[in-house]
């Protein structure tokens, strides 16, 4: 029997194969009347709905026939024809497989797939091998991102923190179990021997503690407060310097942590690499994070390479080595044979990159002499402005160089004695910066807020040898020249340029004259007083700083104290402690002087700990003091005394003979024979 709407019958099904049916637009289907209500509802829910065209108005409602008593229940895999047609009534085959109503071409949607929820949702189709299957690589980053964001900011996978942690645990096991073995590599060479003795065992333990606490510092209690306990991270430089002075080597077990510390703090590198020795370079070639050791270490090149006995190996390293290794090689050659280092650099100079040329040129400071003048003169025509400026700076430090003579000739025409007036100095700054001046390193464009002529004058005077001025200005001493009045407001520019020249040329006589007496305020002096102090001898530097602190207190003392030697002489130490007591009695808070207090902890003589112990007692609050200041000062002095005592113990532990097994019983001694 055929439906009046012309619906085609379904084709007979084959064993193991889903029957196909084709429904013409405009038809409607209904479950057979013989099915129960629940089966009919299930059939309608399980089968995807087909997209049908609107029914023409002239088409009558479809006729539904009753199902036979022996018919099977309808299912997605075995559906009877909605119109009740028999196989004999089906349309003849066209030779092409009929399209089902689940095909995308008819429904406009992809075939329905089973949806998974729970931990198995991200499981690969091939059984879960880690790294296989699509989407597996993205599971772990998603879990990590969800854990970092937190459940308060975004709902974690699985809906709860417990589900997230469970999924992370499962994924961790999967990653470990599915890890593929790495390809075999060549075994690294044995570490070089270091025949220096190990520190005593107690000192080795102390080094491990300092390295472990280098980032944590002291136990601060709140903003602006550091707590009453020593800052271990700030004691590491002193331990390294003292150990190196005793001729020790670093324990092998502490080398990785020591290199990490040197990588994070450049002020530690010189002492850390000196203590680590050749094994630091061996490790640096195996770990890219420690490549700085190849550049900064003074032991980057073997003695035979730097002395010329192995010139071929040095040449090969220079042409094929890493940049850090090349810098280390050039530095070592300049220390042992400056001419060989300069010739090696000249052989590849034209092919080097601008940034590499700058670093190589800076390495020529080591062993700089008049023999380097010709090479530096050629560098004045370099394409890079920074390279030209560095070459000019190096030439200016050579008093007999041609550049110094050219600068002196230009400066003589700018500064002279006033013969008609008070005998002071008159200044006629340059009116232009010509090409010759720029070739010699002068920068034509001044910095913001400074005039062009003053800028050009400062650069000329700074590059002029200081020995020119006594001859030019009537044979006066540096102190006499500095005392002369300068006309037309050029004093600050002229004295500032002389200060920079004194620091560059390391002239203590000029530095002493320019820095002036310590009783004068810093604002009245030329240049940078802290830099001028570095030129003076260490003892004289400490005496000047002590008188400055006694006169002006601690408000401007931090930079001055920072350039003084360690430990401070007794005169300077007493001046600083007296100034701290005065600040405490004035009722201010100690963290206003936290920088000076930190320097005192590191620079005062440890023998002063017991003398300063009474300062840690809590005093009564003054009437005009800040609330709680007395307790905070007590806490700061307690930390100062505790740090001095710890430094004394630390230095005592490094003394030879404090451990009977100092030569091999230190920390990590079992692994010291690896070389």
C-alpha positions in Angstrom: 0.0 0.0 0.0 1.3 3.4 -1.0 1.0 6.6 0.9 -1.0 9.3 -0.8 1.9 11.7 -0.4 4.2 9.5 -2.5 6.5 8.4 0.3 9.0 5.8 -0.8 9.4 2.6 1.2 12.5 1.7 3.1 14.9 -0.7 1.5 15.3 -4.1 3.2 18.0 -4.3 5.8 21.0 -6.6 5.5 22.6 -8.5 8.4 25.2 -6.3 10.1 24.3 -3.2 8.1 22.0 -0.3 9.0 19.2 0.1 6.5 19.0 3.3 4.6 15.9 5.3 4.0 15.1 8.3 2.0 12.4 10.7 2.9 11.0 13.1 0.3 10.3 16.7 1.3 6.8 17.2 2.4 6.3 13.9 4.0 5.8 13.3 7.7 6.7 10.1 9.6 5.0 8.6 12.7 5.8 5.5 14.7 3.7 2.5 13.9 0.5 2.2 15.9 1.6 -1.2 17.2 4.4 0.4 19.3 3.9 1.2 22.9 4.0 4.9 24.0 7.4 4.6 25.7 9.0 2.9 22.7 7.5 5.5 20.4 8.9 8.3 22.5 12.3 6.6 22.7 12.3 6.2 19.0 11.6 9.9 18.5 14.3 10.9 20.9 17.0 8.6 19.6 16.5 9.5 15.9 17.9 12.9 14.6 15.2 15.0 13.2 15.4 15.5 9.5 15.1 19.0 8.0 12.0 19.0 5.8 10.5 21.4 3.4 7.1 23.0 4.1 4.2 20.8 3.1 2.4 22.0 0.0 -1.1 23.3 0.8 -2.7 20.8 -1.7 -1.1 17.8 0.0 -3.4 15.9 2.3 -2.4 14.6 5.6 -0.3 11.4 5.6 -2.2 8.1 6.0 -0.8 5.9 8.7 -1.5 2.2 8.5 -1.5 -0.2 11.5 1.5 -2.3 12.2 1.3 -6.1 11.8 1.2 -8.1 15.0 4.7 -9.5 14.5 6.5 -6.3 13.6 9.7 -5.4 15.6 9.9 -2.3 17.6 11.3 0.7 15.8 14.9 1.6 16.5 17.5 3.9 14.8 19.0 0.9 13.2 15.8 -0.8 12.1 13.0 1.7 11.4 9.8 0.7 9.6 8.6 2.9 6.9 6.4 5.6 8.4 3.8 5.1 5.7 3.7 1.3 6.2 4.9 0.5 2.7 6.3 -2.9 1.9 9.7 -3.6 0.2 7.9 -4.5 -2.9 6.5 -0.9 -3.1 10.0 0.7 -2.8 11.2 2.8 -5.6 13.5 1.1 -8.1 17.3 1.4 -7.4 19.2 4.1 -9.3 22.6 2.5 -8.8 23.6 5.0 -6.1 23.3 4.4 -2.4 20.5 6.5 -1.0 21.3 9.3 1.4 20.2 8.9 5.0 18.6 11.6 7.0 21.8 11.7 9.2 24.1 12.8 6.4 25.3 16.4 6.6 24.2 17.1 3.0 20.6 16.6 4.0 20.3 17.7 7.7 22.9 20.6 7.5 24.6 19.2 10.7 27.4 16.8 11.3 26.6 13.3 12.4 25.8 12.9 16.0 28.7 11.7 18.2 28.8 10.5 21.7 29.7 13.1 24.3 32.0 12.2 27.2 32.2 13.9 30.5 34.5 13.5 33.5 38.2 12.4 33.5 37.9 10.5 30.3 36.9 13.5 28.3 40.5 14.3 27.3 41.5 10.7 26.7 43.1 10.1 23.3 41.3 7.8 20.9 44.2 5.4 20.7 44.0 4.3 24.3 45.7 7.2 26.0 49.4 7.0 25.1 51.0 10.3 26.3 52.0 12.5 23.4 49.8 10.7 20.9 46.4 11.7 19.6 45.0 15.1 19.0 44.7 17.6 21.9 46.8 15.6 24.3 49.6 18.2 24.4 47.1 20.9 25.4 45.8 19.1 28.5 48.8 19.8 30.9 49.1 23.6 30.0 45.4 24.0 30.7 45.7 22.4 34.1 48.7 24.5 35.0 46.9 27.7 33.8 43.8 26.8 35.9 46.0 26.2 39.0 47.8 29.5 38.6 44.7 31.5 38.1 42.9 29.9 41.1 39.3 28.7 41.6 38.2 32.2 42.7 39.0 33.7 39.3 38.0 30.9 37.0 36.1 27.7 37.4 38.7 24.9 37.3 38.3 21.9 35.0 36.0 19.4 36.5 34.1 22.0 38.5 36.1 21.9 41.7 39.6 22.1 43.1 39.6 18.5 44.1 38.8 17.5 40.5 41.6 19.7 39.2 44.1 18.1 41.6 42.9 14.6 40.7 43.2 15.4 37.0 46.7 16.9 37.5 47.8 13.8 39.4 46.5 11.5 36.7 48.1 13.6 34.0 51.4 13.6 35.9 51.5 9.8 36.0 50.6 9.7 32.3 53.4 12.1 31.4 55.9 10.1 33.3 54.8 6.7 32.1 54.6 7.9 28.5 58.0 9.6 28.5 60.1 8.4 25.6 63.8 7.7 26.3 66.2 10.5 25.2 68.6 9.8 22.4 72.1 8.8 23.7 74.6 11.6 23.7 78.4 11.8 24.1 79.4 11.7 27.7 80.9 15.1 28.8 84.6 15.3 29.5 85.8 14.9 33.1 85.9 18.1 35.2 89.3 19.7 35.5 91.4 19.2 38.6 91.5 22.0 41.2 94.3 21.3 43.8 93.3 24.2 46.1 92.2 23.0 49.6 88.6 22.9 50.7 87.4 25.3 53.4 86.9 23.7 56.9 83.7 21.7 57.3 82.0 24.4 59.4 82.7 27.0 56.7 81.3 24.7 54.0 78.1 24.4 56.0 78.0 28.1 56.4 78.4 28.6 52.6 75.4 26.3 52.0 73.3 28.2 54.4 74.2 31.6 52.9 73.4 30.3 49.4 70.1 28.9 50.5 69.1 32.2 52.1 70.5 34.6 49.6 67.1 35.5 48.1 65.2 35.5 51.4 67.3 38.0 53.3 66.4 38.9 56.8 63.1 38.2 58.4 61.2 41.4 57.8 58.1 42.0 59.9 56.3 44.7 58.0 56.8 47.4 55.4 59.9 49.4 56.3 61.1 46.9 59.0 63.7 44.2 58.5 63.3 42.4 61.8 65.9 41.7 64.4 67.9 39.0 62.6 70.9 39.3 60.2 70.4 39.4 56.5 72.3 36.3 55.4 72.2 37.3 51.7 74.3 40.4 52.4 77.0 38.4 54.1 77.7 36.2 51.1 80.1 38.6 49.4 82.2 38.8 52.6 82.4 35.0 52.9 83.5 34.7 49.3 86.2 37.4 49.6 87.5 35.9 52.8 87.5 32.3 51.4 89.4 33.5 48.3 91.9 35.3 50.4 92.7 32.1 52.3 93.2 30.3 48.9 90.3 27.9 49.2 88.2 26.4 46.5 84.4 26.0 46.5 82.9 22.6 47.5 81.8 20.8 44.4 78.3 20.3 45.8 77.8 24.0 46.1 79.0 25.0 42.6 75.5 25.0 41.0 74.0 27.2 43.7 77.1 29.4 43.6 76.8 29.9 39.9 73.1 30.7 40.2 73.9 33.3 42.8 76.6 34.9 40.6 74.1 34.9 37.7 71.5 36.8 39.7 74.0 39.3 41.3 76.7 40.8 39.2 78.5 42.1 42.2 79.2 38.5 43.2 80.7 37.3 40.0 84.3 38.2 40.4 84.7 36.5 43.8 82.3 33.6 43.0 84.2 32.7 39.8 87.6 33.0 41.5 86.4 30.7 44.3 84.8 28.2 41.8 87.9 28.0 39.7 88.1 25.9 36.5 85.2 23.7 37.4 82.9 26.7 37.0 84.0 27.0 33.4 83.4 23.3 32.9 79.9 23.6 34.1 79.3 26.8 32.2 79.9 24.9 28.9 77.2 22.4 29.8 74.5 24.9 31.0 73.5 27.9 28.9 72.3 29.7 32.0 75.9 29.9 33.3 77.6 31.1 30.0 78.4 34.4 31.7 81.2 32.6 33.5 83.0 32.1 30.2 83.0 35.8 29.6 83.6 37.1 33.2 86.0 34.6 34.5 89.7 35.4 34.7 90.4 31.7 34.2 88.7 31.2 30.8 91.9 30.5 28.9 94.6 28.0 29.7 98.0 29.6 30.5 99.6 27.9 27.5 97.1 29.5 25.1 97.6 33.0 26.5 101.4 32.6 26.5 101.6 31.6 22.8 102.6 28.0 23.3 99.3 26.9 21.9 98.6 29.7 19.4 96.7 27.4 17.0 94.2 26.5 19.6 93.8 30.1 20.6 93.2 31.1 16.9 90.7 28.3 16.5 88.8 29.3 19.7 88.8 32.9 18.5 87.4 32.0 15.1 84.9 29.2 16.1 84.2 29.8 19.8 81.1 31.3 21.4 81.1 35.0 22.0 81.6 34.7 25.7 84.6 32.4 25.1 86.1 34.9 22.7 85.7 37.7 25.2 87.4 35.6 27.8 90.2 34.7 25.4 90.8 38.3 24.5 90.9 39.4 28.1 93.3 36.6 29.1 95.6 37.5 26.2 95.5 41.2 27.2 96.6 40.3 30.7 99.5 38.1 29.6 100.4 39.5 26.1 98.6 42.7 25.2 100.1 42.8 21.7 98.9 39.3 20.9 95.4 40.1 22.0 95.3 43.3 19.9 96.6 41.5 16.8 94.0 38.7 17.3 91.3 41.4 17.4 92.6 43.2 14.4 92.5 40.1 12.3 88.7 39.8 12.4 87.8 43.4 13.3 86.1 44.3 10.0 83.9 41.2 10.0 82.6 41.6 13.6 79.2 43.0 14.4 78.9 46.5 15.9 77.8 45.3 19.4 80.7 42.7 19.4 83.2 45.3 18.3 82.1 47.4 21.3 82.7 44.6 23.8 86.0 43.6 22.3 87.2 47.2 22.3 86.3 47.6 25.9 88.5 44.6 26.7 91.5 46.6 25.5 91.3 48.6 28.8 93.3 45.7 30.2 96.9 46.4 29.5 96.2 49.6 27.6 99.4 51.3 26.4 100.7 53.6 23.7 101.2 50.6 21.4 97.4 50.4 21.1 97.1 53.9 19.7 97.3 53.1 16.0 94.5 50.5 16.3 92.3 52.9 18.3 92.9 55.7 15.9 91.5 53.5 13.1 88.5 52.7 15.3 87.7 56.4 15.4 86.3 56.0 11.8 84.1 53.1 12.8 80.6 53.0 11.5 79.1 52.7 15.0 78.9 55.9 17.1 79.3 53.9 20.4 82.5 52.3 19.1 83.9 55.6 18.1 83.1 57.1 21.5 84.8 54.2 23.3 87.9 54.4 21.1 88.1 58.2 21.9 87.7 57.5 25.6 90.5 55.0 25.6 92.8 57.4 23.6 92.0 60.2 26.0 93.5 58.1 28.9 96.8 58.0 27.0 98.4 61.3 27.8 100.8 61.1 24.9 98.3 60.1 22.2 97.6 62.2 19.1 94.0 62.6 20.2 95.0 63.9 23.6 97.2 66.5 21.8 94.4 67.6 19.6 92.0 67.9 22.5 94.6 69.9 24.5 95.1 72.3 21.6 91.3 72.9 21.4 91.0 73.3 25.2 93.8 75.8 25.3 91.9 78.1 23.1 88.9 77.9 25.4 90.4 78.6 28.9 92.9 81.2 29.8 94.0 83.6 32.6 92.5 87.0 32.8 95.6 89.3 32.6 93.6 92.5 32.8 91.2 91.8 35.6 91.5 89.9 38.8 93.7 87.2 37.4 90.9 84.6 37.3 89.9 82.4 34.4 88.0 83.4 31.3 86.2 80.8 29.2 85.3 81.0 25.6 83.3 77.9 24.8 83.4 76.4 21.2 80.9 78.0 18.8 80.5 74.9 16.6 81.2 71.2 16.7 82.9 70.5 13.4 83.5 67.1 11.7 87.0 66.8 13.1 85.7 67.2 16.6 83.0 64.6 16.1 85.6 62.2 14.7 87.5 62.6 17.9 84.5 61.5 19.9 82.6 64.7 20.7 78.8 64.3 20.6 77.2 67.3 18.8 73.7 67.1 20.2 73.6 68.0 23.9 71.3 66.2 26.5 68.0 67.8 27.3 68.3 70.9 29.5 72.0 71.7 28.6 73.3 74.3 26.2 75.4 73.3 23.2 78.4 75.4 23.9 78.6 74.2 27.6 78.2 70.6 26.4 81.0 70.9 23.8 83.3 72.6 26.4 82.8 69.9 29.0 83.7 67.1 26.5 86.8 68.9 25.3 88.1 69.6 28.9 87.3 66.1 30.0 89.3 64.5 27.2 92.3 66.9 27.8 95.2 65.6 29.9 95.2 67.3 33.3 98.9 68.0 33.0 98.2 70.6 30.4 96.6 73.1 32.8 99.5 73.9 35.2 101.6 74.8 32.1 98.8 76.7 30.5 97.8 78.7 33.7 101.1 79.9 35.0 102.5 76.9 36.8 99.9 76.8 39.5 99.1 73.6 41.4 95.8 71.9 40.9 94.6 73.3 44.2 95.7 76.8 43.1 93.9 76.4 39.7 90.7 75.2 41.4 90.8 78.3 43.7 90.8 80.8 40.8 87.6 82.6 40.1 85.9 81.8 36.8 84.2 84.6 34.9 80.7 84.7 33.4 79.3 81.8 35.3 81.4 79.0 33.7 82.7 77.7 37.0 80.4 74.7 37.4 80.9 73.6 33.8 84.6 73.9 34.0 85.1 72.3 37.4 82.7 69.5 36.5 84.7 68.7 33.5 87.9 68.7 35.5 86.3 66.3 38.0 85.3 63.9 35.3 88.9 64.1 33.9 90.4 63.4 37.4 88.2 60.2 37.7 89.0 59.0 34.2 92.8 59.7 34.5 92.9 58.5 38.2 94.7 61.7 39.3 94.6 61.9 43.1 96.1 65.4 43.3 93.3 66.9 41.1 90.6 64.8 42.9 91.8 66.1 46.3 91.7 69.7 45.1 88.3 69.4 43.5 86.5 67.5 46.3 87.3 70.2 48.8 87.2 70.0 52.6 84.6 67.6 54.2 83.0 70.5 56.0 81.5 72.0 52.8 78.1 70.7 51.7 78.0 68.3 48.8 75.8 70.7 46.8 78.6 73.2 46.6 81.2 70.9 45.2 81.7 70.1 41.5 81.1 66.7 39.9 80.4 63.6 41.9 82.2 63.5 45.3 81.7 59.8 45.7 83.5 59.2 42.4 86.3 61.6 43.3 86.8 59.7 46.6 87.5 56.5 44.7 90.6 58.1 43.3 92.0 58.9 46.8 93.9 56.3 48.9 91.7 54.1 51.1 93.0 55.5 54.4 92.5 59.1 53.2 89.1 58.2 51.9 87.9 56.9 55.3 89.3 60.0 57.1 87.4 62.3 54.8 84.2 60.3 55.2 84.5 60.3 59.0 84.8 64.1 59.1 82.0 64.5 56.7 79.6 62.3 58.8 80.7 64.1 62.0 79.9 67.5 60.4 76.7 66.7 58.3 75.2 63.6 59.9 73.8 60.8 57.9 71.4 62.6 55.5 73.9 62.6 52.6 76.3 60.0 53.9 75.1 56.9 52.2 76.9 57.3 48.9 80.1 58.5 50.6 80.2 55.5 52.9 79.5 53.1 50.1 83.0 53.8 48.5 84.9 53.2 51.7 86.9 50.1 52.3 85.7 47.1 54.5 86.0 46.9 57.4 85.7 50.6 58.3 88.6 52.1 60.3 87.8 52.7 64.0 87.5 56.5 63.4 84.9 56.1 60.7 83.0 53.4 62.6 82.7 55.6 65.7 81.5 58.6 63.6 78.7 56.4 62.0 77.6 54.9 65.4 77.5 58.3 67.0 75.4 59.7 64.2 73.0 56.8 64.5 72.6 57.5 68.3 72.0 61.2 67.5 69.3 60.2 65.0 67.7 57.9 67.6 67.7 60.6 70.3 66.0 63.0 67.9 63.0 60.7 67.8 63.0 59.7 64.2 62.3 56.2 62.9 65.3 53.9 62.1 64.1 53.0 58.6 64.9 56.6 57.6 68.5 55.5 57.8 68.1 51.8 56.7 70.7 52.2 54.0 73.4 53.4 56.4 72.4 50.8 59.0 72.8 48.1 56.4 76.3 49.4 55.5 77.2 49.5 59.2 76.2 45.8 59.6 78.5 44.8 56.7 81.3 47.3 57.2 81.8 47.9 61.0 84.6 45.9 62.6 83.1 42.7 64.1 85.2 43.3 67.2 82.9 46.2 68.0 79.9 43.9 68.6 80.2 43.7 72.4 80.9 47.5 72.7 77.7 48.2 70.8 75.5 45.6 72.6 74.1 48.1 75.2 72.5 50.1 72.3 70.1 47.2 71.8 68.3 47.9 75.1 64.9 49.4 74.8 64.8 53.0 76.0 61.9 55.0 77.3 59.9 57.0 74.8 60.7 60.7 74.7 58.1 63.3 74.8 58.7 64.6 71.4 59.6 61.3 69.7 57.7 59.3 67.2 55.3 56.7 68.6 57.1 53.3 68.9 60.4 54.7 67.6 62.4 53.5 70.7 61.3 49.9 70.2 62.2 50.0 66.5 65.6 51.5 67.2 66.2 48.7 69.8 65.3 46.1 67.1 67.7 47.7 64.6 70.6 47.8 67.0 69.9 44.2 68.0 70.2 43.2 64.4 73.4 45.2 64.0 75.0 43.5 67.0 73.8 40.1 65.9 75.2 40.6 62.4 78.6 41.7 63.8 78.7 38.6 66.0 77.8 36.3 63.1 80.5 37.9 60.9 83.0 37.2 63.6 82.0 33.6 63.8 81.9 33.3 60.0 85.5 34.7 59.7 86.7 32.4 62.5 85.3 29.4 60.8 87.4 30.1 57.7 90.7 30.2 59.6 93.0 27.4 58.6 93.3 24.7 61.2 89.7 25.0 62.6 89.0 21.6 61.0 91.4 18.7 61.0 90.0 17.5 57.6 90.1 20.9 55.9 91.9 19.4 52.9 89.2 16.9 52.1 86.6 16.5 54.8 84.5 19.5 53.8 81.0 19.6 52.5 80.7 17.3 49.5 84.1 15.9 50.0 83.1 12.5 48.8 82.6 13.9 45.3 85.7 15.9 45.1 87.7 13.2 43.4 85.6 13.4 40.2 88.2 15.4 38.5 
